[in-house]
């Protein structure tokens, strides 16, 4: 059964899509509502992600869902079997969602979230211009990355000033004063299995988008009070910026990193899809304005190209990304130039067409000496 998480208002809905039919009366592909939970009154569930983490103390595998909300809070739920489920009762829930922690730190809506490869941390990015790392067990903030959207080779924004004497606008209204541009961190992802490499995609409401690579190292600091017995160790992360490069001339609205951490799929506000190579720091391929409206969702290839997804063996094409947009359309995109399956060519027309009497006579006269 495939599980699907949907964010609707202040609730998250967990659906199950059966792969094989269990009952003859069951419709093929019909989704089953497994469970639902409320993230909080007025929170506004915005984005969700899933992971499976092995809990050492309980010696069991835990299934977790993290939900990023419009108010900047991040809520983590645990999926477990319902204790009151009865197989004969169709109205009872199959599983339950239990809230285990709530992470606070962002001041604006969360755009993207991802669990640490080992599941004990969760990474999030928001419209407040930051990406943050939280502990799943305690909800404490472990590190913060403040993103920038200016050219790293150019002057910093503080050095760019406007001469008030040359300004044509004469007003004291604070709403008309020049403000710092709002930075939207639309994407974040871990770039290795140890969680020491982090990528973020940030842009303003206008202008270019920038990809930033971060490196994190672990520090341990003592927190608590009341002497040595009251102190306890709290893990903190030391995060430094490694580089920042422009990845798109226009703002990015959706992102997704491939399973091998080499290709970043980017969807722009103009409806274009970019497949960005992290090793060469360049765009491998761009599908220009394939959507009529901004790209709202992207999913990179979940497995290496050496393995086939359903339908790729018959079609001969391995797809690298799938996109969805507000124009109610989906698209599949690939780096392949042509299909692996060779088309069946028809017989040559010179042999299939009917020859005239004179042409047939000449053909026979030339063929006889060759046969002899």
NORMOSUL-V426492 format. One record per run of one state. SS is the DSSP state (h for helix, s for strand, l for the rest). FROM is the first residue (numbers start at 1). TO is the last residue. Records with the same first field share a line. If there is no record, write none. Layout:
SS = FROM-TO, FROM-TO
This chain:
l = 1-1, 9-10, 18-30, 39-44, 56-59, 70-73, 82-94, 104-109, 116-120, 127-129, 136-140, 147-156, 160-163, 167-173, 177-183, 191-196, 204-208, 225-230, 249-251, 258-262, 269-272, 278-281, 288-294, 301-311, 316-320, 326-329, 334-348, 353-356, 372-372
s = 2-8, 11-17, 31-38, 45-55, 60-69, 74-81, 95-103, 110-115, 121-126, 130-135, 141-146, 184-190, 197-203, 209-224, 231-248, 252-257, 263-268, 273-277, 282-287, 295-300, 321-325, 330-333
h = 157-159, 164-166, 174-176, 312-315, 349-352, 357-371
